[in-house]
Amino acid sequence: MADSEISTSLAAVTRRSFLSGTILASSVYPFQSRALAGSSGATSLLASDPTYALWHEWRAACRVTKRLCHEQQRLETRLIEMVGGRPAESDDQNATAKTAACDTSCPRAYQTRWNAADAEIGYSVAKEAEERAGEHEQELAEALWVTPARSLAGIACKLDALLREGEWCETCPEFPWPQIRSALTDLMRLARLENFSFHT
């Protein structure tokens, strides 16, 4: 049985919001002839920069994965409560301790109860949906990394995605995260993107 802590770390830790707000860019980009003003500027940037468009698609996939992760965790908790623990093959020490406390003298009977409860509440289906969503999210992230940015906002989006994927906490002090945050801040300042923010 898969350990839900793996899902928790993906959704709650690396998928947290680094920057929030809405697209409010109101300044002219250096090296570009047009200004972004509200949603019409964001729409034109979506059309002109494939990196920016991919970033938006990736962020939507992140939200879906996070929602599905929370759903499967809720169902897993309910399933464990229904059968009194996890199957013995779990690698999680806490789950193994809980399993040891419940009636597992007959592993086949226990697994049968687990499978019946799983079928009733749909835990395995939810877990598979979360895994598929996570795979789709990773495919989009990989496409984002290899797509050349056509704007400074596109570069900022790539750095934001890198931070969201890699940092274990929003203010991670370990190399290279403070340096990447600093580079993103510099990029936004030099490109006059101070009013540009990423919506969650």
MARBA-3410 file (N, C-alpha, C, O; in Angstrom, 1 decimal):
200
0.9,-1.2,0.0,0.0,0.0,0.0,0.9,1.2,0.0,1.9,1.3,0.7 ~ 0.6,2.2,-0.8,1.4,3.4,-0.9,1.2,4.3,0.4,0.1,4.3,1.0 ~ 2.2,4.9,0.7,2.3,5.8,1.9,1.8,7.2,1.6,2.3,7.8,0.7 ~ 0.8,7.6,2.3,0.2,9.0,2.0,1.2,10.1,2.4,1.0,11.2,1.9 ~ 2.2,9.8,3.2,3.1,10.9,3.5,3.9,11.4,2.2,4.2,12.5,2.1
4.0,10.5,1.3,4.7,10.8,0.0,3.8,11.9,-0.7,4.3,12.9,-1.2 ~ 2.5,11.6,-0.7,1.6,12.6,-1.3,1.6,13.9,-0.6,1.5,15.0,-1.2 ~ 1.6,13.8,0.7,1.6,15.0,1.5,2.8,15.9,1.2,2.6,17.1,1.1 ~ 3.9,15.3,1.1,5.1,16.1,0.9,5.1,16.7,-0.5,5.5,17.9,-0.6 ~ 4.5,16.1,-1.5,4.4,16.7,-2.8,3.4,17.8,-2.8,3.8,18.9,-3.3
2.3,17.6,-2.3,1.2,18.7,-2.4,1.5,19.8,-1.3,1.4,21.0,-1.7 ~ 1.7,19.4,-0.1,1.7,20.5,0.9,3.0,21.2,1.1,3.1,22.3,1.5 ~ 4.1,20.5,0.7,5.4,21.2,0.9,5.9,21.8,-0.4,6.2,23.0,-0.4 ~ 6.1,21.0,-1.5,6.7,21.5,-2.6,5.7,22.3,-3.5,6.1,23.0,-4.4 ~ 4.4,22.1,-3.3,3.4,22.7,-4.2,2.8,24.0,-3.5,1.8,24.4,-3.9
3.5,24.5,-2.5,2.9,25.6,-1.7,3.1,26.9,-2.6,3.9,26.9,-3.6 ~ 2.3,27.9,-2.2,2.4,29.1,-3.0,3.6,30.0,-2.6,3.8,30.2,-1.4 ~ 4.4,30.4,-3.6,5.5,31.2,-3.3,5.1,32.7,-3.4,5.4,33.5,-2.6 ~ 4.4,33.0,-4.5,3.9,34.4,-4.7,2.4,34.3,-4.9,1.9,33.3,-5.5 ~ 1.6,35.3,-4.5,0.2,35.2,-4.7,-0.3,36.5,-5.2,0.4,37.5,-5.3
-1.6,36.6,-5.5,-2.2,37.8,-6.1,-2.8,37.5,-7.4,-3.1,36.4,-7.7 ~ -2.9,38.5,-8.2,-3.4,38.4,-9.6,-2.5,39.1,-10.5,-1.7,39.9,-10.1 ~ -2.7,38.9,-11.8,-1.9,39.6,-12.8,-2.3,41.1,-12.7,-3.4,41.5,-13.0 ~ -1.3,41.9,-12.3,-1.6,43.4,-12.1,-0.5,44.2,-12.8,-0.3,45.4,-12.5 ~ 0.2,43.6,-13.8,1.3,44.2,-14.4,0.8,45.5,-15.1,-0.2,45.5,-15.9
1.5,46.6,-14.9,1.1,47.9,-15.4,2.2,48.6,-16.0,2.1,49.8,-16.4 ~ 3.4,48.0,-16.1,4.5,48.7,-16.6,5.0,48.1,-18.0,4.7,47.0,-18.3 ~ 5.7,48.9,-18.7,6.2,48.4,-20.0,7.4,47.5,-19.8,8.3,47.9,-18.9 ~ 7.5,46.4,-20.4,8.6,45.5,-20.3,9.8,46.1,-21.1,9.5,46.5,-22.3 ~ 11.0,46.1,-20.6,12.1,46.4,-21.5,12.2,45.3,-22.5,11.9,44.2,-22.3
12.6,45.7,-23.7,12.7,44.8,-24.8,11.4,44.3,-25.4,11.4,43.4,-26.2 ~ 10.3,44.9,-25.0,9.0,44.6,-25.6,8.3,45.9,-25.9,8.6,46.9,-25.2 ~ 7.5,45.9,-26.9,6.8,47.1,-27.3,5.5,47.4,-26.7,5.0,48.5,-26.8 ~ 5.0,46.5,-26.0,3.6,46.7,-25.4,3.7,46.7,-23.8,4.6,46.1,-23.3 ~ 2.7,47.3,-23.2,2.6,47.2,-21.8,1.5,46.3,-21.4,0.6,46.0,-22.1
1.7,45.7,-20.2,0.7,44.8,-19.7,-0.2,45.7,-18.8,0.3,46.4,-17.9 ~ -1.5,45.6,-19.0,-2.4,46.4,-18.1,-3.6,45.5,-17.8,-4.4,45.3,-18.7 ~ -3.6,45.0,-16.6,-4.7,44.1,-16.2,-4.8,42.9,-17.0,-3.8,42.3,-17.5 ~ -6.0,42.3,-17.1,-6.2,41.0,-17.8,-6.0,41.1,-19.3,-5.6,40.0,-19.8 ~ -6.2,42.2,-19.9,-5.9,42.2,-21.4,-4.4,42.0,-21.7,-4.1,41.4,-22.6
-3.6,42.6,-20.8,-2.1,42.4,-21.0,-1.8,40.9,-20.7,-0.9,40.4,-21.4 ~ -2.4,40.4,-19.7,-2.1,39.0,-19.4,-2.6,38.1,-20.5,-1.9,37.1,-20.8 ~ -3.7,38.4,-21.1,-4.2,37.6,-22.2,-3.2,37.7,-23.4,-3.0,36.7,-24.1 ~ -2.7,38.9,-23.7,-1.8,39.0,-24.8,-0.5,38.3,-24.5,0.1,37.7,-25.4 ~ -0.1,38.3,-23.3,1.2,37.6,-22.9,0.9,36.0,-23.0,1.8,35.3,-23.4
-0.2,35.6,-22.6,-0.6,34.2,-22.8,-0.5,33.8,-24.2,0.0,32.7,-24.6 ~ -0.9,34.6,-25.1,-0.9,34.3,-26.6,0.5,34.4,-27.1,0.8,33.7,-28.1 ~ 1.3,35.3,-26.6,2.6,35.6,-27.2,3.8,34.8,-26.6,4.8,34.6,-27.3 ~ 3.7,34.3,-25.4,4.8,33.6,-24.8,4.3,32.2,-24.4,3.5,32.0,-23.4 ~ 4.8,31.2,-25.1,4.3,29.8,-24.7,4.8,29.4,-23.3,4.1,28.5,-22.7
5.9,29.9,-22.8,6.3,29.6,-21.5,5.3,30.1,-20.4,5.0,29.4,-19.5 ~ 4.8,31.3,-20.6,3.8,31.9,-19.7,2.5,31.0,-19.8,1.9,30.7,-18.8 ~ 2.1,30.6,-21.0,0.9,29.8,-21.2,1.1,28.4,-20.5,0.2,28.0,-19.8 ~ 2.3,27.8,-20.7,2.5,26.5,-20.0,2.6,26.7,-18.5,2.1,25.8,-17.8 ~ 3.1,27.8,-18.0,3.1,28.0,-16.6,1.7,28.0,-16.0,1.4,27.4,-15.0
0.8,28.7,-16.7,-0.6,28.8,-16.3,-1.2,27.4,-16.3,-1.9,27.0,-15.3 ~ -0.9,26.6,-17.3,-1.5,25.2,-17.4,-0.9,24.4,-16.3,-1.6,23.6,-15.7 ~ 0.4,24.5,-16.0,1.1,23.7,-15.0,0.5,24.1,-13.6,0.3,23.2,-12.8 ~ 0.3,25.4,-13.3,-0.3,25.8,-12.1,-1.7,25.2,-11.9,-2.1,24.8,-10.8 ~ -2.5,25.2,-13.0,-3.8,24.6,-12.9,-3.7,23.1,-12.5,-4.4,22.6,-11.7
-2.7,22.4,-13.1,-2.5,21.0,-12.8,-2.0,20.8,-11.4,-2.4,19.8,-10.7 ~ -1.2,21.8,-10.9,-0.8,21.7,-9.5,-2.0,21.8,-8.5,-2.1,21.0,-7.6 ~ -3.0,22.6,-8.9,-4.2,22.8,-8.0,-5.0,21.5,-8.0,-5.5,21.1,-7.0 ~ -5.1,20.9,-9.2,-5.8,19.6,-9.3,-5.1,18.5,-8.5,-5.8,17.8,-7.8 ~ -3.8,18.4,-8.7,-3.1,17.4,-7.9,-3.2,17.6,-6.4,-3.4,16.6,-5.7
-3.2,18.8,-6.0,-3.3,19.1,-4.5,-4.7,18.7,-4.0,-4.8,18.1,-3.0 ~ -5.7,19.1,-4.8,-7.1,18.7,-4.4,-7.3,17.2,-4.3,-7.8,16.7,-3.4 ~ -6.8,16.5,-5.3,-6.9,15.0,-5.4,-6.1,14.4,-4.2,-6.5,13.4,-3.7 ~ -4.9,15.0,-3.9,-4.1,14.5,-2.8,-4.9,14.6,-1.5,-4.9,13.6,-0.7 ~ -5.5,15.7,-1.3,-6.3,15.9,0.0,-7.5,14.9,0.0,-7.8,14.4,1.1
-8.1,14.7,-1.1,-9.2,13.7,-1.2,-8.7,12.3,-0.9,-9.4,11.6,-0.1 ~ -7.6,11.9,-1.5,-7.2,10.5,-1.2,-6.7,10.4,0.2,-6.9,9.3,0.8 ~ -6.1,11.4,0.8,-5.7,11.3,2.2,-7.0,11.2,3.1,-7.0,10.5,4.1 ~ -8.0,12.0,2.8,-9.2,11.9,3.6,-9.8,10.5,3.5,-10.2,9.9,4.5 ~ -9.8,9.9,2.3,-10.4,8.6,2.1,-9.5,7.5,2.8,-10.0,6.5,3.3
-8.2,7.7,2.7,-7.2,6.8,3.4,-7.5,6.8,4.9,-7.5,5.7,5.5 ~ -7.6,7.9,5.5,-7.9,8.0,6.9,-9.2,7.3,7.2,-9.2,6.5,8.2 ~ -10.2,7.5,6.4,-11.5,6.8,6.7,-11.3,5.3,6.5,-11.9,4.6,7.3 ~ -10.6,4.9,5.5,-10.4,3.5,5.3,-9.7,2.8,6.5,-10.0,1.7,6.9 ~ -8.6,3.5,7.0,-7.9,2.9,8.1,-8.8,2.8,9.3,-8.7,1.9,10.1
-9.6,3.9,9.5,-10.6,3.8,10.6,-11.6,2.7,10.5,-12.0,2.0,11.5 ~ -12.0,2.4,9.2,-13.0,1.4,9.0,-12.5,0.0,9.3,-13.2,-0.9,9.8 ~ -11.2,-0.3,8.9,-10.6,-1.6,9.1,-9.7,-1.7,10.3,-9.3,-2.9,10.6 ~ -9.4,-0.7,10.9,-8.6,-0.7,12.2,-7.1,-0.7,11.9,-6.3,-1.2,12.8 ~ -6.6,-0.2,10.8,-5.2,-0.1,10.5,-4.9,-0.4,9.1,-5.8,-0.5,8.3
-3.6,-0.4,8.8,-3.2,-0.7,7.4,-2.8,-2.1,7.2,-2.5,-2.8,8.2 ~ -2.7,-2.6,6.0,-2.2,-3.9,5.8,-0.7,-4.0,6.2,0.0,-3.0,6.2 ~ -0.3,-5.2,6.6,1.0,-5.3,7.2,2.2,-5.0,6.3,3.3,-4.7,6.8 ~ 2.0,-5.0,5.0,3.1,-4.7,4.1,3.5,-3.3,4.0,4.4,-2.9,3.3 ~ 2.8,-2.4,4.7,3.1,-1.0,4.7,4.5,-0.7,5.2,4.9,-1.4,6.2
5.3,0.2,4.6,6.6,0.6,5.1,6.5,1.6,6.2,7.5,1.8,6.8 ~ 5.4,2.3,6.3,5.3,3.3,7.3,5.3,2.7,8.7,4.5,1.9,9.0 ~ 6.2,3.2,9.6,6.3,2.6,10.9,5.1,2.9,11.8,4.7,2.1,12.6 ~ 4.6,4.1,11.6,3.3,4.4,12.4,2.2,3.5,12.0,1.4,3.0,12.8 ~ 2.1,3.3,10.7,1.0,2.4,10.2,1.2,1.0,10.7,0.3,0.3,11.0
2.5,0.6,10.7,2.8,-0.8,11.1,2.4,-0.9,12.6,1.9,-2.0,13.0 ~ 2.7,0.1,13.4,2.4,0.0,14.8,0.8,-0.1,15.0,0.3,-0.8,15.8 ~ 0.1,0.7,14.2,-1.4,0.7,14.3,-1.9,-0.7,13.8,-2.8,-1.2,14.4 ~ -1.2,-1.3,12.8,-1.7,-2.6,12.3,-1.4,-3.6,13.3,-2.2,-4.5,13.5 ~ -0.3,-3.5,14.0,0.1,-4.5,15.1,-1.0,-4.5,16.2,-1.2,-5.5,16.8
-1.6,-3.4,16.4,-2.6,-3.2,17.5,-3.9,-3.8,17.1,-4.7,-4.1,18.0 ~ -4.2,-3.9,15.8,-5.5,-4.5,15.4,-5.4,-6.0,15.1,-4.3,-6.5,15.2 ~ -6.5,-6.6,14.9,-6.6,-8.0,14.7,-6.0,-8.4,13.3,-6.8,-8.3,12.3 ~ -4.8,-8.8,13.2,-4.2,-9.2,12.0,-3.7,-10.6,12.1,-2.8,-11.0,11.4 ~ -4.3,-11.4,12.9,-3.9,-12.8,13.1,-4.1,-13.6,11.8,-3.5,-14.6,11.5
-5.0,-13.1,10.9,-5.3,-13.8,9.7,-5.2,-12.7,8.6,-6.1,-12.0,8.2 ~ -4.0,-12.6,8.0,-3.7,-11.5,7.0,-4.7,-11.6,5.8,-5.0,-10.5,5.3 ~ -5.1,-12.7,5.4,-6.0,-12.8,4.2,-7.3,-12.2,4.6,-7.9,-11.5,3.8 ~ -7.8,-12.5,5.7,-9.1,-12.0,6.2,-9.0,-10.4,6.3,-9.9,-9.7,6.0 ~ -7.9,-10.0,6.9,-7.7,-8.6,7.0,-7.7,-7.9,5.7,-8.3,-6.8,5.5
-6.9,-8.5,4.7,-6.8,-7.9,3.4,-8.1,-7.9,2.7,-8.5,-6.9,2.0 ~ -8.9,-8.9,2.9,-10.3,-8.9,2.4,-11.1,-7.8,2.9,-11.9,-7.1,2.1 ~ -11.1,-7.6,4.2,-11.8,-6.4,4.8,-11.3,-5.1,4.2,-12.1,-4.2,3.9 ~ -10.0,-5.0,4.1,-9.4,-3.7,3.5,-9.9,-3.5,2.1,-10.4,-2.4,1.7 ~ -9.9,-4.6,1.3,-10.3,-4.5,-0.1,-11.8,-4.1,-0.2,-12.2,-3.3,-1.1
-12.6,-4.7,0.7,-14.1,-4.4,0.6,-14.3,-3.0,1.0,-15.1,-2.3,0.4 ~ -13.7,-2.5,2.1,-13.8,-1.1,2.5,-13.3,-0.2,1.4,-13.9,0.9,1.2 ~ -12.2,-0.5,0.8,-11.6,0.3,-0.3,-12.6,0.4,-1.4,-12.9,1.5,-1.9 ~ -13.2,-0.7,-1.8,-14.2,-0.7,-2.9,-15.4,0.2,-2.5,-16.0,0.8,-3.4 ~ -15.8,0.1,-1.3,-17.0,0.9,-0.8,-16.7,2.4,-0.8,-17.6,3.2,-1.3
-15.5,2.8,-0.4,-15.3,4.3,-0.4,-14.5,4.9,-1.5,-14.5,6.1,-1.7 ~ -13.9,4.0,-2.3,-13.1,4.5,-3.5,-11.7,5.0,-3.3,-11.3,5.9,-4.0 ~ -11.1,4.5,-2.2,-9.7,5.0,-2.0,-8.7,4.7,-3.1,-8.0,5.6,-3.5 ~ -8.7,3.5,-3.6,-7.8,3.1,-4.7,-8.0,3.9,-5.9,-7.1,4.3,-6.6 ~ -9.3,4.2,-6.2,-9.6,5.0,-7.4,-9.1,6.4,-7.2,-8.5,7.0,-8.1
-9.3,7.0,-6.0,-8.8,8.3,-5.7,-7.3,8.4,-5.8,-6.7,9.4,-6.2 ~ -6.6,7.3,-5.3,-5.1,7.3,-5.3,-4.6,7.3,-6.7,-3.7,8.0,-7.0 ~ -5.3,6.5,-7.6,-4.9,6.4,-9.0,-5.1,7.7,-9.7,-4.3,8.2,-10.5 ~ -6.2,8.4,-9.4,-6.5,9.7,-10.0,-5.4,10.7,-9.5,-4.9,11.5,-10.4 ~ -5.0,10.7,-8.3,-4.0,11.6,-7.8,-2.6,11.3,-8.5,-1.9,12.2,-8.9
-2.3,10.0,-8.7,-1.0,9.7,-9.3,-1.0,10.1,-10.8,0.0,10.6,-11.3 ~ -2.2,9.9,-11.5,-2.3,10.4,-12.9,-2.1,11.9,-13.0,-1.4,12.4,-13.8 ~ -2.8,12.6,-12.0,-2.7,14.1,-12.0,-1.3,14.5,-11.8,-0.8,15.5,-12.4 ~ -0.6,13.8,-10.8,0.8,14.2,-10.6,1.7,13.9,-11.8,2.6,14.7,-12.0 ~ 1.5,12.8,-12.5,2.2,12.6,-13.7,2.0,13.7,-14.8,2.9,14.1,-15.4
0.7,14.1,-14.9,0.4,15.1,-15.9,1.1,16.4,-15.5,1.7,17.2,-16.3 ~ 1.1,16.7,-14.2,1.7,17.9,-13.7,3.2,17.9,-14.0,3.8,18.9,-14.4 ~ 3.9,16.7,-13.8,5.3,16.6,-14.1,5.6,16.7,-15.6,6.6,17.3,-15.9 ~ 4.7,16.2,-16.4,4.9,16.4,-17.9,4.9,17.8,-18.3,5.7,18.3,-19.1 ~ 3.9,18.6,-17.7,3.8,20.0,-18.0,5.1,20.7,-17.4,5.6,21.7,-18.1
5.6,20.4,-16.3,6.8,21.0,-15.7,8.0,20.8,-16.6,8.7,21.7,-16.9 ~ 8.1,19.5,-17.1,9.2,19.2,-18.0,9.1,20.0,-19.3,10.1,20.5,-19.9 ~ 7.9,20.2,-19.9,7.6,21.0,-21.1,8.0,22.4,-20.8,8.6,23.1,-21.6 ~ 7.7,22.9,-19.6,8.0,24.3,-19.2,9.5,24.5,-19.2,9.9,25.6,-19.7 ~ 10.2,23.6,-18.7,11.7,23.8,-18.6,12.3,23.9,-19.9,13.3,24.6,-20.1
11.8,23.1,-20.9,12.5,23.1,-22.2,11.9,24.1,-23.2,12.5,24.3,-24.3 ~ 10.9,24.8,-22.9,10.3,25.8,-23.8,11.0,27.2,-23.6,11.1,27.7,-22.5 ~ 11.5,27.7,-24.7,12.2,29.0,-24.6,11.2,30.1,-24.2,10.2,30.2,-24.8 ~ 11.6,30.9,-23.2,10.7,32.1,-22.9,10.9,33.2,-23.9,12.0,33.3,-24.5 ~ 9.8,33.9,-24.2,9.8,35.0,-25.1,9.6,36.3,-24.5,9.5,37.4,-25.1
9.6,36.3,-23.2,9.4,37.6,-22.4,10.1,37.4,-21.1,10.4,36.3,-20.6 ~ 10.3,38.5,-20.4,10.9,38.5,-19.1,9.9,37.9,-18.1,10.3,37.2,-17.1 ~ 8.6,38.1,-18.3,7.6,37.4,-17.5,7.7,35.9,-17.6,7.5,35.2,-16.6 ~ 8.0,35.4,-18.8,8.1,34.0,-19.0,9.3,33.4,-18.2,9.2,32.3,-17.7 ~ 10.4,34.2,-18.2,11.6,33.8,-17.4,11.2,33.8,-15.9,11.6,32.8,-15.2
10.5,34.8,-15.5,10.0,34.8,-14.1,9.1,33.7,-13.7,9.2,33.1,-12.7 ~ 8.3,33.3,-14.7,7.4,32.1,-14.5,8.2,30.8,-14.3,7.9,30.0,-13.5 ~ 9.3,30.7,-15.1,10.1,29.5,-15.0,10.8,29.5,-13.6,10.9,28.4,-13.0 ~ 11.3,30.6,-13.2,12.0,30.7,-11.8,11.0,30.4,-10.7,11.3,29.7,-9.8 ~ 9.7,30.9,-10.9,8.7,30.6,-9.9,8.4,29.1,-9.8,8.3,28.5,-8.7
8.3,28.5,-11.0,8.0,27.0,-11.0,9.2,26.3,-10.4,8.9,25.3,-9.7 ~ 10.4,26.7,-10.7,11.5,26.0,-10.1,11.5,26.1,-8.6,11.7,25.1,-7.9 ~ 11.2,27.2,-8.0,11.0,27.4,-6.6,9.9,26.5,-6.0,10.1,25.9,-5.0 ~ 8.8,26.5,-6.7,7.6,25.7,-6.2,8.0,24.2,-6.2,7.5,23.5,-5.3 ~ 8.7,23.8,-7.2,9.0,22.4,-7.3,10.1,21.9,-6.4,10.1,20.8,-5.9
11.1,22.8,-6.2,12.3,22.4,-5.5,12.4,22.7,-4.0,12.9,21.9,-3.3 ~ 11.9,23.8,-3.6,12.0,24.2,-2.2,11.2,23.3,-1.3,10.0,22.9,-1.6 ~ 11.7,23.0,-0.1,10.9,22.2,0.8,10.1,23.1,1.8,9.1,22.7,2.4 ~ 10.4,24.4,1.8,9.6,25.4,2.5,9.8,26.7,1.8,10.8,26.9,1.1 ~ 8.9,27.6,2.0,8.8,28.9,1.3,10.1,29.7,1.5,10.5,30.5,0.6
10.7,29.7,2.7,11.9,30.5,2.9,13.1,29.6,3.2,13.9,29.8,4.0 ~ 13.2,28.5,2.4,14.2,27.5,2.6,15.6,28.2,2.5,15.9,28.9,1.6 ~ 16.4,28.0,3.6,17.7,28.7,3.7,18.8,28.0,2.9,19.9,28.5,2.8 ~ 18.6,26.8,2.4,19.6,26.0,1.8,19.9,26.4,0.4,19.0,26.8,-0.3 ~ 21.2,26.3,0.0,21.6,26.6,-1.4,20.9,25.6,-2.3,20.8,24.5,-2.0
20.4,26.1,-3.4,20.5,27.4,-4.1,19.2,28.2,-4.0,19.0,29.2,-4.7 ~ 18.3,27.9,-3.0,17.0,28.5,-3.0,17.0,30.0,-2.7,16.3,30.8,-3.4 ~ 17.8,30.5,-1.7,17.8,31.9,-1.5,18.4,32.7,-2.7,17.9,33.8,-3.0 ~ 19.3,32.1,-3.4,19.9,32.7,-4.5,18.9,32.8,-5.7,18.9,33.8,-6.4 ~ 18.1,31.7,-5.9,17.1,31.8,-6.9,16.0,32.8,-6.6,15.6,33.5,-7.5
15.6,32.8,-5.3,14.6,33.9,-4.9,15.2,35.3,-5.2,14.5,36.1,-5.7 ~ 16.5,35.5,-4.9,17.1,36.7,-5.1,17.2,37.1,-6.6,16.9,38.2,-7.0 ~ 17.5,36.1,-7.4,17.6,36.3,-8.9,16.2,36.7,-9.4,16.0,37.5,-10.3 ~ 15.1,36.0,-8.9,13.8,36.3,-9.4,13.4,37.7,-8.9,12.8,38.5,-9.7 ~ 13.7,38.1,-7.7,13.5,39.5,-7.3,14.2,40.5,-8.1,13.6,41.5,-8.5
15.5,40.2,-8.4,16.3,41.1,-9.3,15.6,41.2,-10.7,15.5,42.3,-11.2 ~ 15.3,40.1,-11.3,14.6,40.1,-12.6,13.4,40.9,-12.6,13.2,41.7,-13.5 ~ 12.6,40.8,-11.6,11.3,41.5,-11.5,11.6,43.0,-11.4,10.9,43.9,-11.9 ~ 12.6,43.4,-10.6,13.0,44.8,-10.4,13.5,45.4,-11.7,13.1,46.5,-12.1 ~ 14.5,44.7,-12.3,15.1,45.2,-13.5,14.2,45.3,-14.7,14.3,46.2,-15.5
13.2,44.4,-14.7,12.3,44.4,-15.8,11.0,45.2,-15.5,10.1,45.3,-16.3 ~ 11.1,45.9,-14.4,10.0,46.8,-13.9,8.7,45.9,-13.8,7.6,46.3,-14.2 ~ 8.9,44.8,-13.2,7.7,43.9,-13.0,7.3,43.9,-11.5,6.7,42.9,-11.0 ~ 7.6,44.9,-10.8,7.2,45.0,-9.4,5.7,44.7,-9.1,5.4,44.1,-8.1 ~ 4.9,45.2,-10.0,3.5,45.0,-9.9,3.0,43.6,-10.4,1.8,43.3,-10.3
3.9,42.9,-11.0,3.6,41.6,-11.6,3.6,40.6,-10.5,4.6,40.4,-9.8 ~ 2.5,39.9,-10.3,2.5,38.8,-9.3,1.9,37.6,-9.9,1.1,37.7,-10.9 ~ 2.1,36.5,-9.3,1.6,35.2,-9.8,0.3,34.9,-9.0,0.3,34.9,-7.8 ~ -0.7,34.5,-9.7,-1.9,34.1,-9.0,-1.8,32.7,-8.7,-1.2,31.9,-9.4 ~ -2.4,32.3,-7.5,-2.3,31.0,-7.0,-3.4,30.1,-7.5,-3.5,28.9,-7.2
END
